[in-house]
Amino acid sequence: QVQLVESGGGLVQAGGSLRLSCAASGPAFMGYGMAWFRQAPGKEREFVARIGGSGRVTDYADSVRGRFTISRDNAKNTVYLQMNALKPEDTAVYYCNTHPRPLPAWGQGTQVTVSS
């Protein structure tokens, strides 16, 4: 069973950058596609970016394409989300999970707050 721990969030001004990390434990991490999601207050959780097991295939939500980059280091069992040119509307709790079938138990997430 894969377990997920997100980190790297914080408070940043608009236009700034943050790098989120998702540490995964458990067997066969390399076999899992992974994705980042986010949930803003009062809104549904939404897809942000995904990456295939080998790291060759990536995809992004239109709202973040060109600003965010997802990557993974299978040797470290870690998935990253580099976020540049942050906007106030990026404010949310960010979660990682397996993709396309999310694990039922989500991590605690990491808060990203972008001030204008």
N, C-alpha and C positions, 0 to 999 in steps of 0.2 A: 504494500500500500504506500503510495507516494504521499509525503507530507510536505507542505509548502509554507515558507516563511518569507514575507515581503519586508523590504527595508529601503531606506534612502529618501523617503519623503521629507517634506519640510516646507518652510515659508520662503517664497521667492518673489521678486518683483516681476511684473510683466516684461517679457523680453529675455528673461533669464533662463537658466538651464538647471536640470536635475537629472541624476542617473539613478534609476530604481534597480534593485536587485531582487531576485526571487530564488532562494535557496531551496532545493528539493532534496528530500531524502527518500530512500527506498529503492527497490530494485528496478532495473530496466529503464532508467530515466531517459537514456538515449532513444528509446523506442517511442517516446511520447512527443506528439506535437504539443506546443505550449502556447498560451495566449495571455495577454494582459487585458483586463477589463477595468472599468471604473464606475463608481456610483456617486453622483452628486446628491446633495440633500434634496429630498422630495422627488427624486427621479429614479427611474429604473436603472439597474446595472446595465452597462453597455459595453460592447466589444470595442477594443482599441487597436490591438495588433496581434498577429499570430506568426508562429515560426514552426517549420517542420522539424522532424527529429534530427535531421542532419544539419539543419541551419541554412540550407540552400534556398528554401522557399519561404517567403515572407509576404504578408498582406497587411493592409492598414485600413482603418476607418477613414473616410474622406476628410473628416474634421482634423485629423492629425497627420495625414500623408504629407511628406516633405519636411515635417518638423520633428517627428519622432522616428527613432530607429530601434527595432528589436533585434537582439542578438542572443547567442547562447554559447556557453563554454561547457561542453559535456564532460570534460575532465574535472571540472569543479562543480558539476551538477547545478549550474546556475544559469538563469535567464535574466537578461538585462533589458531595460527600456531607457534609452537616452532621449531625453525630452529637451528640445531647444525651442527658442522663440515662444516661450510659454505665454498663455493668455489667461485672463481671469476665468474664462469659461472652462479652462482645464482643471479648475479646482474640484477635487473629488477625492474619495478614498480609492486607491488603486489596488487591484488584486491580480494575482496570477492564478492560472489553473491549466489543467491539461486541455487539449483541443484535438478533435472536435467534441469529445465527450467530457465535460467538466466533472471532476470528482465531486461527490456530494458534500464533502467537508471542505469548505473554503478556509483560507488562512485569515489572519486578523486584518490584513490589508495595511497599507501605509498612506498616511494623509498627505496630500499635496495641496497647498494653498498658494494661489497666485494673486498678489495684490496689484491693483491698478495704479 
